[in-house]
């Protein structure tokens, strides 16, 4: 599920639907943008250029999560956060050992969550 181009209401609706449709223990994998990169409250390398390109593209990034609050938000929709990392962290973990120079982005994140048994 890619959430960047959806409104907050659409994301909430999507999570509600997934909570109803997915069986317990189902894995949800999604990318998202760090909210502070969108509103400018945190400075990320290249964030200003990235916000500009997002605005002028046909698919602007309009919604993001605060990573520190993601676990709480997901749990309210019956999902338990399993992992959450920026693509920059993921590149360091997986690309660097292979000799690949792919820096990733500190504001662009990948998360996994499990549908809880309730």
N, C-alpha and C positions, 0 to 999 in steps of 0.2 A: 504494500500500500504506500503510495507516494503522496504525501500530504501538503506539499508546499503551495500548491495552486488552489487549494480549497479554503473556504472560509472556516472560521472556528466552529460555527454551527454545523457545517458540513462534516468536519472532522468528528465532532461529538456524535452526530447521527451515524456516521460510518462505524465508529467504535461501538455504539449501542447495537447496531445491526450485527456486527461481528460477534459480539458477546452472546447474542441470541442464537446465531447460526453455527458457530464453531463448537465442536465437541470439546469436552474437557481434555486437557493436555495438548490441544492443537497449538502449533507454533505460529506466531505472528511475527513477520520480519518486515521492517519498514525503515525508510530513510526520512530524515527530517532536518530542518534548519534550526540552528540555535536561535531562539527568539531575539536575543540581544544583538545578533548580527543584522536582523531585519529592522529593528527600531533604532539601531545606532548606539545603544547604551553600553556596548562593549566593543573594543577595537580588536578586530582580527586582521591578520595580514591579508591585504587585498580586499577587505570588506567594502570599502567605499566604491571601488570599481565594480565589485560583484553586485552591490545594491543597484548601481546605475544600470548595469547590463540586465538585471532582473526587471527593472522598471520599464526599460525600452523594448524588452522582448515581448513576444505574443503571449508568454506564460509567466507573468511576474510571480515571485515568491511573496505570498501574502500572509502565511501562517507559519508559526514556529512554536516549539516547546522550549521551556527552560529545562535543561538536563537535570538540575537538582530537584525539580518537581515532577519529573516524568513518572517515577515509580508510584507516587501518590495518585496521579491522574489515571494511569493505567489500572491501578487496583480498583478505582471507583467503577471501572467497566469490566471487572472480573478478570483482568490480566495481571500476571506477575512478571515484572521486568527481570529478564535474565542477563542481558548485556546491553551496553550502550557505550559507543566510542565514536570519536570523530574519524573521518576518513584519513586525516593526517596520522592519528594514532594507529589505525589499521595498516596504513602504508608502512609505517615504521616496523610494525610487528611482522608483516608478511612480505613486503616488497624489498626492503633493505637487505634481509638475509639472502635474497635471490639476486642481489646486485642490480635491482631495478630502481631507477630514479623516478618515482611517482610520489610527489609530495602530499597529495590529498589536500583536504581543506579543514582547518580547525573548527569551522562553523557548520560544516555539513556532516551529519551523523547517521549512524546505522544502529538500530536497536532491535532486539529480539525480546519477545514476551510469550509467556505460556498462558493459555486459557485455564483459569483455575477451576478446580472441582468445588462446587458449592451445593 
